[in-house]
């Protein structure tokens, strides 16, 4: 989305939902409905995200909507408009249901690509763009906290977009309705810090751990940690050493890729951040 399109989308601010035309239900995600929508003031379709429950019924859901909007505003206020889907308004409708007006990105998720075999040249470029996007997010104090294949989009221009910042921290702060000490996220991709549920342990290293999980899964076809229950999986993230991945799916992968992947899955955050430097160097090597 360029600056002109963003300005057009921002004209929706303050527009009540009953003036928006809902064209097509794109699907449901958690406690939300995603609609393709239009309005005469905007010359392209956009997306409306509706909460199924009201703020009074589910304050946690309301907080997630609020945090998505806050994250998007933080990025846009810092001139970052190309690594996510822009959200231009957040409010509640006349019945108390929260909603967002959001850029619609025609895309596919990384989850659709990963089961297929790809050459390292293709994979390297996607991972490089993912690393750039994630670094931009971290540069303004945001930790995503739910990096996973379904939250990584590849748009029609071949660019990476990160979506769903509902769990993000901004400058170390969780959204106001989230309690501390509870593990919240997607268990298969959660870092040890998330598994502990401790705010003071959460840094950008948490997101890079999730990238390590994605890389491992792309190489092997399986995630490195999966217990019989979510609690078992979280325990493994905290205490089970990361296995060395055996590459089956990335053709012509560099020989150091398995070791770097294992380093990204280190339990110790500072050691993990050291691994990120090697990872970026590998991605920038032609």
N, C-alpha and C positions, 0 to 999 in steps of 0.2 A: 504494500500500500504506500503510494507516494503522499507527499504533504497535501496536495490538492484534494485527493480522495479522503484523507484523514479529516481535513477541514469540512468536507461535505458530510462525513459520518458524524462529526461533532455537532452538526446542526440539529441532531436528534436530542441533544441534552434538554431535559425538562419536558420532553414530549410524552404525554401519558400513553400507556399501552393501548387504550381504546382507539387511538388515532393511528396505530400501526396495523398494517395488513399482514396477518400471518398466512403465508403461502403454503407451507408444507412442514409437517412434523418430521424432523430429521432423525429423531430417536430420543430415548430417555437415557440419562446418565446419572446413576445414583438416585437422588431425590429431585432431579431436575428434568425438565423438558427442553429440548433444543428445537427451535423453529427457524425456518428460512422465512424472511420477512421483507417487506418493502414499504416505502413511503415516497410520495411525490417529490419531496425535497432532496432525495438521494437517488442518483442515477444508476444505482446498482443494488443488488440484493445484499442483505446483511443478516445477522443472526440475533435472535432474541432467546435468552436463557431464562427460563422461569423456574422458580422454586415451587415444588408441589405442596409444601407446607408453609404456613405463615410464620412470621417472627415469633409470635406468641407460642406456636406449637413446637417450633424447633429453632431455638436461638443459635445452636451450633451451625445449622445450615445457613442461617442469615449471616453469621460471621464469616462463613466461607465465601459467600457472594461479596460481602464487603471487602474481604482481603483480596479477592481477584481484582476488583476495581482499584483498590489502593496500589496493588503491584503494577497494574497497567499504567496508572497515572504516574507512578514513580519512574517507570521506564520512559514514558513519553516526555515527562518533564526534563529528563536528561538526554533527550534527543534520540532515544533508542526506540525505533518504530518498525524494525525489520526482522526481529527474531521471535516475535510472538504474534498473537492476534489482538489488535487494539480493542480495548473496551472503553466506550465513551460515556456511558451513563449507568448509574446504579440507583435504584429506588425501590419502593414498594407500591403495588397497585392499590386500587380502591378497596380491595378485600384483604390487604395485608401481606400478599405474596411478594417476595423479592424478585427482581428481574434485572438483567443486564442487557445493554445494547452492544453488540460485538461485531467486529469484522468477520465476514464469512470467508474462510480460506478453503478453496477447492484443493484437495490434497489427498494423500494416502498416509496412513500411519506407518511408522517404522516396523511395527508388528507384522504388517503384511509382507514386508520385504525380507525380514530376517530368516524365515524358513527356507528360502531359496539359496542356492549356491551363487556366489558372486566373486569376481576377481578383486584382488586387493586394491587395485586402482580405484574402482567404484566405491568400495567400502571406505577406503582412506579418505576420499573426498567428502563423503557424508559425515564421517566421524570428525573430520577437520572442521566442517561447518557447524556441527554440534558443539565442538569445543569452543569455537568463536562465539556462538550464541550464549553458551553457558557462562563464559568469561564475561560477556557484556552484562548479563544478569547479575553476576556476583560483584561487578565493578560498582554497582549502585546500592550495595548492601542487602540484596535479596538472596535468600537461599530457598530454592524451589521446594524441596522436600518430597516431591513425588515424581522424580524423573524415572520414566519407564517407557517401553516402546509405544504404548498407546497414547502417550502424552507428547510424542515427538512426531511432528508432521513433516512430510516432504511435499512442498507445493508444486504447482505446475511449472514454475521456473527453476525447479531443482534446488530451492532454498529450504533450509531447516527452520521450522517454527516450533517453539515450545508453548504448550498450552496448559491450562488448568493450574493456576497459581493459588488455588483455594487453601492450601496448607502452608503457603510460604511464610517465612519470617522476613521482616523488613528491619534492618539495623538491629537485629537480635530480638525483636519483639514478635511474639505470636499474636494471632488475632484475639480479640478481647474475650471471646466466648470459649477459648480452648484452655482446658486445665493442664497444669504441668504434672508430670509423672505418669502420663498415659501414652503408650505407644500408638501413634496415629500415622497412617500412611498405607502403603501397599507392602505387606510382609515380605514378598519375594524380592523386593528391590530396596528395602529399608537398610540404612546404615546402622552400625552398632549404637551410635548416639541417638538415633530415632527410636531404636528398640528400647533403650533405657528411658526415653521420654524426658530427658533433662535438657532444659533450654541452654544452660551454660556450656554444654558440650557440643552444641550444634554450630557448625561452621560450613563454609563452602566445601570442605572435605567430604561432607555428607553426600552432596550431589555427585561428587566424583566417584564415590563408592558405588552409587547407583549406575554410573557410566561403566564401571568395571563389571558390574553384574550383566549389563546389556552386552558388553564386549564378549564376556564369557559365554553367554547364551548364543550369541551370533556364531562364535567359533565352534561350539560343541553341540548346539541344538537343545541344551538344557541349562537351567539356572544352577548355580553352584550349591545353593542351600535350599532345601525343601523338606520340612519335617511332616509328620503326620497331621499336625495341627499348626495353626498360626503361631501359638506360643512356642512350639518346638522349633519352628523356622526362626523366630526371633532369637531364641537361645543359640542356635547355630551361628547366626550373624555375630553374636557377641563373643562366642567362645570356641567355635570350631575353626581350625586353620583353613584358609582358602586352598582348595585343590589346584594343582597346575592344570590348566585347560589343554586338552588335546584337540587341535584344530581339524575339523572335518569339512567346514563349509566355506571358508574364505580361501580362494585359489590364489596361489603365489604370495601368501602372507609372509612378511619378514620373519626371520627365525627368532627375533627377540620379542615378538608380539605376545606369546604365552607368558613370558616372565613379567612383562610390563602389566599385563592383565592381572596377574597374581599380585603384583605390587599395589595396584589400584584397590585391591580387596584387603589391604592390610588393616588390622583392627585399630592401629594407632593413627589418628588423623594427621599429625605432622609428617609422619613417614609417607602417608598417602599423598600429601601435597607435593612431596619431593618426587614421587612417581609421576605426578601430573606433568612436571617439566619434561621428563623423558618421553612421556606419551605425546605431548605436543611436538617435541622435536621429531619424533617418528612420523607424525601426521604431516609435518611440513617438509619431509624428505621426499624428493621426487626421484 
